Structures are given as structure tokens and as C-alpha cells.
Amino acid sequence: AQTVTQSQPEMSVQEAETVTLSCTYDTSESDYYLFWYKQPPSRQMILVIRQEAYKQQNATENRFSVNFQKAAKSFSLKISDSQLGDAAMYFCAYRAGLNYKLTFGKGTLLTVNP
Amino acid sequence: DTAVSQTPKYLVTQMGNDKSIKCEQNLGHDTMYWYKQDSKKFLKIMFSYNNKELIINETVPNRFSPKSPDKAHLNLHINSLELGDSAVYFCASSQERGLGNTIYFGEGSWLTVV
């Protein structure tokens, strides 16, 4: 069974600093996607970034980038120049298989200190 | 315009009651989902429908019955509510079933069973 592990229940960062959130996954699939979702206090789930397993180049979206290490099954999220609005729960997610199920990790609560 | 809308947003009800949560998406997607987020923020898929056909049913008690009258709607009916059903229920949708397709989430429906 596919699993997604986020080993950091909570993280904190100073405003304008950089923080990295960790995620590892377990799979036997060769074709899959990885995602980071953000859930602010409003509870809305917002897609931050995605990575296709076949692409070696790490995905980047403005201040958000990933470090995708396929052999190590690692998919970390780096947030640069952290802003107060980045404070949220961040979920790593994996999607593969015939039914394309999206499986989430347990989340990392990020606090941004002014 | 809200892409994925759920009603009600908040629901407090007594044990044993039957309740429904409605979901509508105006994105023209043909795949819809229900996710449950428990008190520890863990997100888990419950059901997925593609073109009104059930494709994922994740060991959910049969007290939970999804109904998709058309591609734009996926309602969740819960019979004989139990305390453990208290959670936030998220409806979501995506275009077809492609692995990399973005899944758009509604704002969640917060169910409290007393």
C-alpha cells in the first residue's frame, strides 16, 4: 500500500527566512505524481505545487520549490522568503494507480513568526 | 464564483439522525470526491465518482451513501449518525482522472454529532 509520511508535525520559521518541510513516500508504482497542499485556518485546501515522477527537474512556483529525490522517495517543500500568509497546515500527497487515488500525509503545521 | 461549493458549511446534529451534505462544482469536471478530515487533521478519501459511476469506495461504513445525480453534483447522505462521524467533510473535483490533474476542494462541511 502506498503511504505518505511527514515526520515534522510542527515547524516554525521567521518571516523572510527559508524553511523546508519533509515528506517521504512508499510506492511500487513507476508513474505517479506528488503534490503539496496548503490548508490555512479557513480550512480551504489549496494546491501549492506538483511534481511528476518522470520529470527529473524539480518543480518551482514562485517562492515554493521542491527537492524531489526519486531513489530516496523523498519530496520536500522549500518555502523561501516566508510570509505571514504562509502560516498553514501543509500536506504532502501522492497519486497513482488505476483509480488515481490521492493519498495524504498527516500534515505539518507551519508557524511564521514576525 | 465558487468552483466547488458545499452545503451546509456547519452542521450540528444528534446521534442517530440522518443528514445530507450537498456538493456542486461548476468547473465542468467529470470526477468528484468526498474526503473526511478527522480531529487530528488527517485527510482520507471516502468516495470517488467519475461520470456518475462509483470508482473508489474506501472501506466506509454503509451508513454513508454517496449519490451523483449528474456530473456536477455529488451528495453525501449519512444514516444513523454516530459520535465518531464528527469531522470536516470535503468535496472535491478534477478534470477526468489524470494523475497530474489538479483536484479542487470545496471549503468543507463541519459536522458535529452530539
Contacts between the chains, C-beta under 8 A, distances in Angstrom:
chain1	res1	chain2	res2	distance
A	31	B	99	6.7
A	32	B	99	6.5
A	33	B	99	4.8
A	33	B	100	4.8
A	39	B	41	7.8
A	42	B	107	7.3
A	43	B	88	6.4
A	43	B	107	6.2
A	43	B	108	4.7
A	43	B	110	7.9
A	44	B	105	6.8
A	44	B	107	5.4
A	44	B	108	7.6
A	45	B	90	6.6
A	45	B	92	7.6
A	45	B	105	3.7
A	47	B	102	5.4
A	47	B	103	7.6
A	50	B	100	6.3
A	50	B	102	7.5
A	52	B	99	7.8
A	52	B	100	5.9
A	89	B	41	6.0
A	91	B	43	6.5
A	95	B	99	5.4
A	95	B	100	7.9
A	96	B	99	6.5
A	99	B	48	6.9
A	99	B	55	5.5
A	99	B	56	5.1
A	99	B	97	7.9
A	100	B	48	8.0
A	100	B	97	4.7
A	100	B	98	7.4
A	100	B	99	5.8
A	101	B	45	5.8
A	101	B	48	7.3
A	101	B	56	5.9
A	101	B	58	7.9
A	102	B	33	7.8
A	102	B	45	6.5
A	102	B	103	5.9
A	103	B	45	7.6
A	104	B	42	7.4
A	104	B	43	4.3
A	104	B	44	7.3
A	106	B	40	7.3
A	106	B	41	7.2
A	106	B	42	5.6
A	107	B	41	5.2
A	107	B	42	7.6
A	107	B	43	7.9
